[in-house]
Amino acid sequence: MTWQHLPLCFELLSPLHIGFLPNQPGTVFAPTRCYVPGKNLWGALTASLTPRIFDGTAKQFQQVGDEIKKQFTFSYFYLSDGKRIFTPAYATEAGLNWGGISDQEFRTCFLASRVSTRIGETGSAKDQTLHEIEFIRHDISSPGKQGKKALLVGMVWVRSNAKILDKPVEVRDGSIFIEKIDILREIVVGGERNYGFGRVKRIACSDVLAQELEKFWGFNPEAISLKDSKVLLGHLPYRTDLMFLGDIEILAGREYPRDNATVEFINTGKHISNSGYCFVPGTKLQTEDDQLLGLNAWGQLCWTG
């Protein structure tokens, strides 16, 4: 099976929140990931494309989402200032860094938080609704420098002769088209959309960023050499027999239930998916054995041997 790969660059038009589980019981602080897993891009694209083709019932969203998973593979997407890509790396004993800068400096530039609460009918705050939301800024803040737009960059692979519900898929002009629909023009990614979060706009990918993306993801997504990989740029199922420099976490998330696919979506987040313990992005596996990894549709790495 052959693939076309397309480097992508999005400009953040509003703050971005990428939540994750598990969280501490009773916590009032909702942290964000500092990157966007491919699953979030898949979900955003499914949500954007389905109403353009169908009326938008749960079954139709499921059909389109399943088709996209068969024909596309998304990398994880990372932040950029237009010159470099801030990928994670547990490269030294100093701990986590992002594109060569410390975790603390990175978070100071890219992250912020907002305190919010629900207001009752009397105009006063409701009890137990005070919470703090961490988010990725849509403009980069650094002392003494003029602010600039934050970018989100990554790679998407499209199968040759791909079709979505018998509609041909075409890669051209730096985007993906189904008939005359530019399916990546403007999408909404992540959570807290009631605050206006997650709006992104596809822009042309500069030669500098395209070259960097080729270094990270210029390969066949079905055969990735672990020996050639400096650090993991997606989650990979944890193995007890491997030494590593990095971290592990339970990879879990909330999804819509699929037990009644004939109605509109209800019970948001009722179903919790759990992929078990995984090495996190940025982890360096310490092994001399060369093994091939695969990349699923959501940019998660998997063992093939």
C-alpha positions, -999 to 999 in steps of 0.1 A, spaced: 0 0 0 14 34 -10 9 67 7 10 104 -1 23 124 29 14 161 34 31 184 58 5 206 75 6 239 94 -23 255 113 -25 289 128 -42 291 162 -71 316 161 -81 310 197 -67 293 228 -65 255 226 -73 229 254 -63 193 250 -76 175 281 -65 141 293 -74 114 318 -71 102 345 -75 133 367 -74 136 404 -108 131 420 -124 164 431 -98 185 413 -107 220 402 -77 223 378 -79 210 342 -45 207 327 -38 206 289 -14 186 269 13 206 252 6 189 218 -23 175 199 -26 137 195 -36 126 160 -69 113 175 -80 149 181 -73 159 145 -93 129 133 -122 139 155 -120 175 144 -120 165 107 -149 140 112 -169 167 130 -162 192 102 -168 169 72 -199 149 82 -224 178 82 -212 188 47 -221 153 34 -250 142 56 -276 156 80 -254 148 110 -269 118 129 -246 98 152 -245 69 127 -234 92 99 -206 107 121 -195 71 129 -195 62 92 -174 92 82 -150 87 111 -144 51 102 -138 60 66 -113 86 75 -95 61 98 -91 37 69 -78 63 44 -58 87 65 -31 85 92 -24 116 113 9 123 132 8 140 165 9 178 160 33 200 179 37 237 185 59 260 164 69 296 163 74 294 126 112 287 128 114 256 149 91 228 161 88 223 198 88 185 201 94 169 235 126 150 244 138 135 277 173 139 262 193 143 293 192 139 331 180 175 332 145 162 323 120 172 297 127 199 271 108 211 241 128 219 210 159 224 231 144 248 257 134 238 292 99 226 301 95 257 324 105 282 297 83 264 271 53 265 294 59 302 302 58 311 265 30 288 254 6 281 283 -18 301 304 -49 294 325 -83 308 332 -105 306 363 -142 302 356 -174 294 374 -211 289 366 -235 317 374 -269 308 388 -303 324 382 -298 348 410 -266 361 394 -243 346 420 -217 318 415 -230 282 419 -215 261 446 -187 237 436 -185 251 400 -152 271 404 -125 256 382 -93 265 365 -86 256 328 -51 255 315 -48 262 278 -23 267 249 -20 304 240 -29 314 204 -1 340 206 34 333 219 44 354 249 80 361 257 95 390 277 108 419 257 96 405 224 66 413 202 40 386 203 35 362 173 9 337 164 14 301 176 14 274 150 5 238 151 24 215 127 24 178 118 20 153 90 -9 135 74 -7 105 52 -34 97 26 -37 63 9 -32 64 -29 -66 64 -47 -83 71 -14 -121 76 -12 -145 87 15 -179 71 10 -171 66 -27 -160 103 -31 -125 106 -44 -99 122 -22 -74 146 -38 -42 160 -22 -34 194 -38 -26 230 -31 -12 221 3 -45 206 15 -70 177 11 -101 180 -11 -132 158 -14 -148 170 -46 -147 208 -42 -145 207 -4 -113 218 13 -117 196 44 -88 212 63 -96 249 57 -109 257 91 -115 231 119 -121 232 156 -98 210 177 -99 200 214 -122 208 243 -138 238 260 -154 249 228 -181 268 248 -153 293 256 -145 296 219 -114 275 222 -98 253 195 -103 274 163 -75 268 138 -69 278 102 -47 259 78 -19 281 63 8 274 38 36 253 54 70 272 50 99 254 34 118 255 68 89 238 87 83 213 58 119 203 59 118 198 97 86 177 94 103 155 68 130 148 93 105 137 119 79 119 97 92 115 62 87 77 63 63 49 55 39 49 85 36 11 83 74 5 89 93 28 114 127 18 126 130 20 163 168 21 161 167 52 139 141 70 161 158 94 185 127 99 207 91 88 204 68 113 188 36 94 197 24 71 225 37 36 224 24 7 245 47 2 276 69 -29 278 85 -40 310 116 -55 293 129 -21 280 150 5 298 139 40 289 146 77 296 112 94 299 78 87 314 47 65 311 11 72 315 -23 56 312 -36 67 278 -74 72 282 -101 95 269 -138 102 268 -159 92 238 -195 92 227 -213 59 234 -221 40 203 -250 18 216 -276 39 197 -261 52 165 -295 62 150 -300 93 171 -281 126 176 -251 124 200 -260 124 236 -242 117 269 -210 134 259 -180 116 273 -200 88 289 -177 61 274 -141 61 286 -115 44 263 -84 30 279 -53 19 259 -34 10 291 1 22 301 21 38 273 55 55 269 48 92 264 60 113 235 96 125 241 107 92 257 139 76 245 140 38 245 174 23 254 177 -7 232 202 -19 207 178 -42 189 162 -28 158 125 -33 157 99 -20 134 70 0 147 38 9 130 17 41 132 -21 38 135 -46 63 121 -44 84 153 -6 87 153 -1 62 181 29 40 177 24 2 179 47 -29 181 46 -49 149 70 -77 158 
